[in-house]
Amino acid sequence: MILNSIMIVTLQVKMDFNMLSKMLRIIVFSSLVFLQSTNSQTAESGPNEHLVGKVNLAELQQQPHKQWFDKHYDAHTVDLDILKEIKPLLAEVSITVFMGTWCHDSQREVPALLKILDALSFDETKLDIIALSFNKGTPKKIEQYFDIERTPTIVFSRHQKEIGRFVEYPQKTLDEDILAILKDGNYQHSYADQ
């Protein structure tokens, strides 16, 4: 009788343990799913995370991006002679920038580009800045339309037709590369042959 009671209690404990184990797995799985969805929202909008999606200058000038943005914006010296040549070539040009706030090349080149565009009084309505995730993606997948493989990629278009792109780092200087893209259309970025 006592043995039967012990066996029944043991079975109940095993059943309770199995039930508890299953419940624990469900809770852990649910928590992971929740954290994943929360994480992707934070990456798109959180002040302490990397930006993803369409962004504006004000967002790049806020922490934690402000430090690298200001450093590279201030460090870039615009070439005024080159800018004089670029200015008339900007008519009807729109620029789409694909960057990663996590990418050191983007952190260097995008603030420099924006300083050049500021010096040229470029119309901000013709500028789109798209921040990519670590996997070089966005929620709306706009990067696929532009065939983006590296960051930064700066696409120059005239009448919705791409005339050239800057990829990752300059061949000469950023100012000279922009002039080459706009001037003759024969500019070859660093990965053009690949």
N, C-alpha and C positions, 0 to 999 in steps of 0.2 A: 504494500500500500504506500509506504513512504517512498519506495523506489519509483512507483508510478507517478506520484506527486512531483518528485524531483524531475522525472522525464518530461512531464507536462510543463513544468516551469521552464526547463531548459529549452523545450520546443518553442514556448512563447517568447523567451528571450531571443532565440535565433530568429524567429519570425519578426519580432520587433526590431532586431538589429538589421535584418534584410530590408525591412520597410524603411527604416531610418537611413540606411545606406542609399536606397533608391531615391528617397526624398532629398538627401544631401546632394546626390548627383544632379537631380533636376534643378535644385537651387543654384548650384555652381554653374551649370549650363546656362540657366536663365540670366544669372548675373553676368556671365561672359558676353552673352548676346546684348544685354543692356549696356554694358561698358563699351562694347564695340560701337553701338549706335551713338552713344553719348560722345565717344572719342571722335567720331567722324564729324559730329556737329561742332565740337570744340575746335577741331582743326580748321573748320570753315570760318569760325567767328570768334573764338576765344582770344582775349588779349595777350595771353602768354603762350600761344601756340603758333604754329606756322599757318600762314594764310593759304586758302584754297578757293579758287573761283575768281570772279572779276573783282579787282581791288582798285582803290584810288590812292592818290598821293598822300592824303591825310592818314590813311591806314599804315603806309610805309614809314611815316614820320612819328608813329607811336611806338612805345615799348612793346615788345623787346626788339623791334626792328630799327628803332630810332638810332641806336648807337652805331651800327654798321652803315645805315643809310647816310647819316650826317657825315661820318668819317670819309666815305668815298665821294659824296657830293662835294664836300669842301676840298678834297684832295685833287679833284679833276680840274685841270687848267684848260679852258676852252681855247681853241686856236682861232682867233678872230679873223685871220685871212681865209681860213677854210670855211668859217661860218658865212663870210660874204659870198662865197661861191655856192654854198648850200641853200641859202635863203631863197633865191629865185626858183630853185628846183623843187621846192616844197609845195608848189601850187598843186592842188587836187590830190595831195599825198595823204594817206592815212597810215597809221603805224599801230601794229598789234604786237605787244610784248608778252612773251611767255617766259616766266621766271619761276624760281623756287626761292622762297624766303630762307630755306635751309641750304641753298647752293652758294658756295663762296664766289663762283664766277658771276652769278646774278647779283650778289651783294656788291660786287665791284663795278660791274658794267651798267646796271640799271640806274643807280644814282647818277653816274657820269652821263648817261643818255639824257636823263631828265634835266640835268644842268645845261646840257647843250640845247635841248628844246626850250628851256626857260630863256636862254640867251637869244634864241631865235624868235621868241614870242610865239611859239607854235600853238595853234588852236587846240586846246585840250579836248574838245569834242571829237577830234580826229585821232585820239589816242586811246587805245584800250590796253589795260594791263591785266593779264590773266596769271594768277598764281597757281602753280601746279603742286600736287601732292608729291611725296617721295617717289611714287610710282609714275610720276609725270602725267597725272590725270586730273580731271575736274569732274564735278557732278554732271555737268551738261555735255561733257566729252567733246568740247570745241577743239581741243588739241588734235583730235583725230582728223578733222577736216584740214588742218594745217600740216599734218604729218610731222609732229614735233617729236624729236628724239633726244635733244640736248637742251640744257638751259644755260644762259638765256638764249632764246631765239627771238630776234626782232625782225618782224616781217613788214616790209615797206610795200604799200599797194597804191596804185593809181587807178581810179575808176573801178574799184573792186577787183583789180587784176594785180597779182603779185609781180613786182618789178625786181625784187631781190630780198635777201635775208642775211642778217648777221647771226652767226652761231658761235656761242661760247666765249670766244676771245678774238681780239682784232688781228688782222693781218699786218697792219701798220699801227695806226692809232684809231680809236673809235671815231674821232672826227673825220679822219681821212677815209676810213672804211664807209662811213655814211655818204660822203661825197662820191666815192667810187660807185656805190649802189645807185645813187640818184642820177649820176652823170651819164654813164655809158651803158649800164646794164650788163657789163662783162665781169663784174665783181664775182669772185669765187670765195666763198667762206671756207673755213678750216676743214670742213668735212665734205666738201662738194664732190670730191672724187670717190667717196666711199659709197 
